[in-house]
Amino acid sequence: MNKVTGRLLVFFEEPFWIGIFERVEEGTLSVCKVSFGAEPKDYEVNQFILENYDKLRFSPSVDSEVELEERINPKRLQRKVRKQLQNVGMGTKSQQALKRQQEQGKLERKMRSRKQREDEKTRQFDLKQQKKKEKHRGR
């Protein structure tokens, strides 16, 4: 049976509030970054998830260790939560996934702009050739 887990981290990164959606599915982690602007209330975050989760563009998957959930002592769980709240920011796997998504977008933009440049060069060359032919037509 496949187990899918998700987590949302909301934190302040000058000048906006950022949300990091992490999704672990079949041992792979994929991440999506969302800017909220002003500090979102709990109900606004919940509404955003309900309305926009299916539209989010997650990064390519990164291998991740699947943690087996086991019964944890409540005090230990409380310490673990406090420790996670002190560590503001993204986990390293999340950072890697976001970086990979950013690099993939960068490569796509480079390829598109390169193709546009080449198309423009060929168009200019064709125009020059056509002007040459018109100048030397039968004279």
C-alpha positions as CSV (number, residue, x, y, z in Angstrom):
1,M,0.0,0.0,0.0
2,N,1.4,3.4,-1.0
3,K,1.6,6.0,1.8
4,V,1.6,9.6,0.8
5,T,2.5,12.2,3.5
6,G,2.4,16.0,3.2
7,R,3.7,18.8,5.2
8,L,3.4,22.6,5.0
9,L,6.0,25.0,6.5
10,V,5.0,28.6,6.7
11,F,7.7,31.1,7.6
12,F,8.7,34.7,7.1
13,E,11.4,35.4,4.6
14,E,11.9,39.1,4.1
15,P,9.6,40.8,2.8
16,F,6.9,38.0,2.4
17,W,5.5,35.0,4.2
18,I,6.5,31.8,2.3
19,G,4.9,28.4,2.4
20,I,6.8,25.2,1.5
21,F,4.7,22.2,0.6
22,E,6.5,18.9,0.9
23,R,5.0,15.7,-0.4
24,V,6.6,12.3,0.2
25,E,5.3,9.6,-2.0
26,E,6.9,6.1,-2.5
27,G,10.1,7.2,-0.9
28,T,10.6,10.3,-3.0
29,L,10.2,13.9,-1.9
30,S,8.8,16.7,-4.1
31,V,8.5,20.3,-3.0
32,C,6.6,23.5,-4.0
33,K,7.2,27.0,-2.8
34,V,4.3,29.5,-2.5
35,S,4.4,33.2,-1.5
36,F,1.6,34.4,0.7
37,G,2.4,38.1,1.0
38,A,1.0,39.3,4.3
39,E,0.9,36.9,7.3
40,P,-1.8,34.3,6.5
41,K,-4.3,33.3,9.1
42,D,-4.9,29.6,9.7
43,Y,-8.3,29.6,7.9
44,E,-6.7,31.4,4.9
45,V,-4.0,28.7,4.7
46,N,-6.6,26.0,4.9
47,Q,-8.7,27.7,2.2
48,F,-5.7,28.1,0.0
49,I,-4.9,24.4,0.3
50,L,-8.5,23.4,-0.5
51,E,-8.7,25.6,-3.5
52,N,-5.2,25.5,-5.0
53,Y,-3.4,22.2,-4.0
54,D,-4.2,20.5,-7.3
55,K,-2.8,23.5,-9.2
56,L,0.6,23.5,-7.4
57,R,3.7,22.7,-9.5
58,F,5.8,20.4,-7.5
59,S,9.6,20.0,-8.2
60,P,11.1,16.8,-9.7
61,S,11.3,14.1,-7.1
62,V,14.4,13.6,-4.9
63,D,15.1,10.3,-3.1
64,S,14.2,10.5,0.6
65,E,14.4,8.1,3.5
66,V,10.9,7.0,4.6
67,E,10.6,7.4,8.4
68,L,8.6,4.6,10.0
69,E,6.0,6.1,12.4
70,E,6.0,4.6,15.8
71,R,4.3,5.5,19.1
72,I,6.3,8.3,20.6
73,N,6.2,9.4,24.2
74,P,4.2,12.6,24.5
75,K,7.0,14.5,26.2
76,R,9.5,13.4,23.5
77,L,7.0,14.5,20.8
78,Q,6.6,17.9,22.5
79,R,10.4,18.3,22.6
80,K,10.6,17.3,18.9
81,V,7.9,19.8,17.9
82,R,9.7,22.6,19.9
83,K,13.0,21.7,18.2
84,Q,11.3,21.9,14.7
85,L,9.8,25.3,15.5
86,Q,13.2,26.6,16.4
87,N,14.7,25.5,13.2
88,V,13.1,28.0,10.9
89,G,13.6,27.4,7.2
90,M,13.6,24.6,4.7
91,G,15.0,21.2,5.2
92,T,18.0,20.3,3.0
93,K,16.0,17.8,0.9
94,S,13.5,20.6,0.3
95,Q,16.2,23.0,-0.7
96,Q,17.7,20.5,-3.1
97,A,14.3,19.9,-4.7
98,L,13.5,23.6,-5.1
99,K,17.0,24.2,-6.5
100,R,16.5,21.4,-9.0
101,Q,13.1,22.9,-10.1
102,Q,14.7,26.3,-10.5
103,E,17.5,24.9,-12.6
104,Q,15.1,23.0,-14.8
105,G,13.1,26.2,-15.4
106,K,16.3,28.0,-16.2
107,L,17.3,25.4,-18.8
108,E,13.9,25.6,-20.4
109,R,14.1,29.4,-20.6
110,K,17.7,29.1,-22.1
111,M,16.5,26.7,-24.8
112,R,13.5,28.8,-25.7
113,S,15.6,32.0,-26.0
114,R,18.3,30.2,-28.0
115,K,15.6,29.0,-30.4
116,Q,14.1,32.5,-30.7
117,R,17.6,33.9,-31.4
118,E,18.3,31.4,-34.1
119,D,14.9,31.9,-35.7
120,E,15.5,35.7,-35.7
121,K,18.9,35.1,-37.3
122,T,17.5,32.9,-40.1
123,R,14.7,35.4,-40.7
124,Q,17.2,38.3,-41.0
125,F,19.4,36.2,-43.3
126,D,16.4,35.4,-45.5
127,L,15.5,39.1,-45.7
128,K,19.0,40.0,-46.8
129,Q,19.1,37.3,-49.4
130,Q,15.7,38.5,-50.7
131,K,16.9,42.1,-50.9
132,K,20.0,41.0,-52.8
133,K,17.9,39.1,-55.4
134,E,15.6,42.1,-55.8
135,K,18.6,44.5,-56.4
136,H,20.2,42.3,-59.1
137,R,17.1,41.2,-60.9
138,G,18.0,41.3,-64.6
139,R,20.3,44.3,-64.5
